[in-house]
Amino acid sequence: MNILLDTNILLYYVRINDDDKFRRFINPDLSIIYVFIVSFAEAKSIAFQNNWGKAKLDKLNYLIQNFEVIDVNDLLADIYVQIDAYSQRRNAHFETYPFDNPRNMGKNDLWIAATATLLNLTLITTDNDFDHLHQQFHEVRKIDLNNLRQVLDLPTAI
């Protein structure tokens, strides 16, 4: 199945030196890698706010040029609404929920989740923000940062 990278994966990718090892780790099946334009904008905002240098900015731009970029369109809106309502336990299409309390998702995360759902992509992330959506809307594969650090021989803090 093709994959969609969460913003945190993009940010991590920019910080590492071994692109090939990283790609093999997050994409062992050599699937098509997609990036949602909202993730790119979020990463660029973080870069701007933290005064990234030219090398990091160039690497971020390289990612966008070498992965398939998905833009926002009106087809995403209905799925966004469904996922937001589901996360708040207020979606009329569901009688039961596998979680007891509402899951407040950031607006960018809702757009990212809607994109993964619409295009039937596996969402690759390092955080727990999408756990409650796994197999309800799309596949979620969490990357364990400790495993990634071991594979890439990276220090504990990057």
C-alpha positions in Angstrom: 0.0 0.0 0.0 1.3 3.5 -0.8 2.1 5.8 2.1 1.5 9.3 3.3 4.1 11.0 5.5 3.0 12.9 8.6 4.7 16.2 9.2 6.8 14.8 12.0 8.3 12.3 9.5 9.2 15.2 7.2 10.9 17.0 10.1 12.8 14.0 11.1 13.9 13.3 7.6 15.4 16.7 7.2 17.6 16.2 10.3 19.3 12.9 9.2 22.2 12.3 6.9 21.6 8.9 5.4 18.6 9.4 3.1 18.7 5.9 1.7 18.7 4.1 5.1 15.8 6.4 6.2 13.8 5.7 3.1 14.3 1.9 3.4 13.3 2.1 7.1 10.0 4.0 6.6 9.3 2.4 3.2 10.6 -1.1 3.1 8.1 -2.1 0.4 9.2 0.7 -2.0 5.6 2.0 -2.1 4.9 5.4 -3.7 5.5 8.1 -1.1 3.0 10.9 -0.8 3.3 14.2 1.0 0.2 16.4 1.7 0.7 20.1 0.9 -0.5 21.0 4.4 2.4 18.9 5.9 4.8 20.7 3.7 3.4 24.1 4.8 3.5 23.1 8.4 7.2 22.0 8.1 8.0 25.3 6.2 6.4 27.3 9.0 8.5 25.4 11.6 11.6 26.0 9.5 10.8 29.7 9.3 10.1 30.1 13.0 13.3 28.3 13.9 15.5 30.1 11.3 16.6 26.9 9.6 19.8 27.2 7.5 20.0 26.7 3.8 21.0 23.0 3.9 17.9 22.0 5.9 15.6 24.2 3.7 17.1 22.7 0.6 16.5 19.2 1.9 12.9 20.0 2.7 12.4 21.4 -0.8 14.1 18.3 -2.2 11.5 16.1 -0.5 8.7 18.0 -2.0 10.2 17.8 -5.5 10.9 14.0 -5.2 7.7 12.8 -3.5 4.2 12.9 -4.9 2.5 16.0 -3.5 -1.2 16.1 -2.8 -3.1 19.3 -2.8 -6.2 20.3 -1.0 -9.5 19.8 -2.8 -13.2 19.7 -2.0 -13.3 15.9 -1.9 -11.4 16.1 1.4 -14.0 18.3 3.1 -16.6 15.5 3.7 -14.0 13.1 5.0 -12.6 15.8 7.2 -16.1 16.3 8.7 -16.5 12.5 9.2 -13.2 12.1 11.0 -13.7 15.2 13.1 -17.1 14.0 14.2 -15.8 10.5 14.9 -12.9 11.9 16.9 -15.4 13.8 19.1 -17.6 10.7 19.4 -20.4 12.5 17.5 -20.5 10.7 14.1 -24.0 9.3 13.4 -22.5 6.5 11.3 -20.9 4.9 14.4 -22.9 3.4 17.3 -19.9 2.5 19.3 -16.3 3.8 19.6 -13.1 2.0 20.6 -12.2 4.9 22.8 -14.1 6.4 25.8 -13.3 10.1 25.6 -13.2 12.5 22.6 -9.9 12.8 20.8 -9.1 16.4 20.0 -7.1 16.5 16.8 -5.2 19.5 15.4 -6.8 20.9 12.3 -3.7 20.0 10.2 -3.9 16.4 11.5 -7.5 16.2 10.4 -6.6 17.3 6.9 -3.7 14.7 6.8 -6.1 12.0 8.1 -8.7 12.9 5.5 -6.1 12.7 2.8 -4.9 9.2 3.9 -8.6 8.1 4.0 -9.6 9.5 0.6 -6.6 8.0 -1.2 -6.4 4.8 0.8 -2.9 5.5 2.0 -1.0 4.2 5.0 -0.2 7.1 7.2 3.4 7.0 8.6 3.8 8.9 11.8 5.8 9.0 15.0 3.0 10.2 17.3 -0.2 8.9 18.8 -2.5 11.5 17.3 -4.0 9.1 14.7 -4.2 5.9 16.8 -8.0 6.0 17.1 -8.4 6.2 13.4 -6.4 3.0 12.6 -8.5 0.6 10.6 -11.6 2.8 11.1 -10.6 5.2 8.3 -7.1 4.2 7.1 -4.0 2.3 8.2 -1.7 4.0 10.6 1.9 2.8 11.0 3.8 4.3 13.8 7.6 4.6 13.5 9.4 4.0 16.8 12.0 6.6 17.1 14.2 4.4 19.2 14.3 1.8 16.4 14.9 4.5 13.9 17.9 5.8 15.9 19.3 2.3 16.2 19.0 1.6 12.4 20.6 5.0 11.5 23.1 4.9 14.3 21.9 8.2 15.6 22.3 9.8 19.1 19.4 9.7 21.4 18.5 13.3 20.9 18.4 14.7 17.4 
